[in-house]
């Protein structure tokens, strides 16, 4: 039962989607790294939470701008009239994490540990006045301008009941919860970018004669036993191979894990990347193949390509997990 024709078809579809999704993930990783999208979004979100001075922009709008390497707040210094987020960034606690001194370089602190943020807040508070630690913290909070963070710090201080240690713990918990929320918002924005990339890769793959039309792929797998056999063998090798090792890199430590896996797939001789379409349209030029964009002529191809574009936007790790399960099920 588990060695059935439909299981082989499912394996064929999933391995093709996995190969396409590797390309999508590699492109996404390259964009995120080269344009510093994650640190920019988190710094903007933090500035909005603390000072209310900066509205986070969308990732798609950021991609339309020229690349910039500056991911840290500009003109960071502890004095003057700079926003509080800049003063926090300039504290010794946070600067101890930053090993890049030039402002033209992007920051590596895209996720500041919550204990370090709380420590930086205490550093500002304890150096801002005179008196006991509690009096300094109270004076620092009361002396803040009317920014979004002020009432939240006042609430945390009131809850601490005059205990400076509890106040620091409260700031740490506040920052941790807010960064988790900002990270979730960032990931939701990234999904939109990945979906756009997925559709673009699927359409481009179809133009180059690759099997991104999933409906045609299913039909070919259903009627061609030799193709099913070849695809299942390739899928088995992909599922049972350490792709990072095959690509001479470590997926766990590689800056672009998907690109590392893609190198490993390319090193497998039995795998024809994305499987060239054997149907007659594959012999046509790219312009002729992309004529499928006229729905009234090739509605079926449009649906098949769009389905692939949506599917591969789920990411390579998602499809690799399913592929390993299907291959294991077939072997069992």
C-alpha positions, 0 to 999 in steps of 0.5 A: 500500500505504501509503495503505491503509485500515488505515494510516488507522485506525492514524493515527486511533487514534494521533491520538486517543490523542495528544490524550488523552495531552496532557490526561494530561501537562498534568494530571501536569505541573500536579500535579508543579509545584504540589505540588513532587513532584520536589524533595520526593522527591529531598530525601527520597532524599538525606536517606536516603542521607546520614543515614538519617533520612527514609524517602521517601514514595510519590507517591500518598500525597503527593498525598492530603495538603494541598499544601505549598510547602516543598521544602527541608530545614527549619531548615538551619544549619551548626551545632547538631546538625542532620543532615548533609544540612541542613548541606550545604544551608546551605553557601555552595556550595549556597546560591549556587544558591538565590535564594529566602530564605524557608523557606516557599518551595519550593526550586528545587534539585531536582537539585544539580550533582554538582561543587557537592555535592562542593564543599559536602562539602569546604567542611564538611570544611575548616572543621571542624578544624585542620591540613593539608587532608588532616588536616581531611578525615580528621578530618571523616570520622572525626568523623561519627556512624554515618550511612549516608554515613560508611562510603562517605566512608571508602571514597572517602578510602581509595581516594583514597590521601591525595589531597584532590583525588581524594577530592573527585572521588570524592564527585562521582562518588558523588553523580552515580551516586546522583542518577541512581538516585534520579531513576530511582526517581522516574520509576518512581513517576511512571509509576504516577501517570500510569497512574491519571490516564490511566484517570481521563481515559479514563473521564471522556472516555467520560462526556462523549461523547468517543472514549475507547473505542478498540474502538468508534473502530476500528469507526467508522473501519473502516466510515466512510470520511468519518470516516477522511478527516476524522481523517487530515486532522486528524492531518496538520495536527497532525503538521505544525504547530508546536503550541507556536507555534500556542499562542503559547508555546515548548515548549522553555522552557514550564514545562508543555510539554504544556499549551503543546501543548494550547493549540496543538491547541485553536487548530487549527480542523480538530481536534475535541479527542478527537473526539466520539463519533458513536454513539447513546450519545453522546446519553445523559447522563453517568450513562447512559454511565458505566453501562458500568462494569457489565462484565456489560452493557458488557464491550466498552466497558470493555475499550476505555476501559481500553486507551485509559487504559493507552495514553495513560499513555505520554505525549504525546511518545511518541504524537506521535513515532509520529503523525509517523512514520505520517503521513510513511509515508502521505505517502511 
